[in-house]
Amino acid sequence: VQLQASGGGLVQAGGSLRLSCAASGSIFNTMGWYRQAPGKERELVATISKDGTTNYAGAVKGRFTISRDNANNTVYLQMDSVKPEDTAVYYCNAKIYTGVTVTYWGKGTQVTVSS
């Protein structure tokens, strides 16, 4: 199983950025994004299930949109109206439920929002 994230970079506050994560090796029940800012713990950003059900952290609700292309096993995070506090390393996450939950992580991609 591999998760390959891309799309990070430097963006000005109020701007937009789109992250992508291409998964291979399995079909995942849930895919999502987490982030970790310097000195802070990793936190949930958004998740999406195979049927399209989404879940967002309160801090990003209304600004970020998660979507998923099941045919290509890819998950996206559209980040709009970004804020400096969105600066973090963003990690792609994928889970398979087969009696037990198996979790996979991709390498992070840096997102930096300048004020």
PyMOL commands that set and color helices and strands:
alter all, ss='L'
color gray80, all
select helices_A, chain A and resi 84-86
alter helices_A, ss='H'
color red, helices_A
select strands_A, chain A and resi 2-6+9-12+17-24+30-36+43-49+54-56+64-69+74-79+88-97+101-105+109-114
alter strands_A, ss='S'
color yellow, strands_A
deselect
rebuild
show_as cartoon
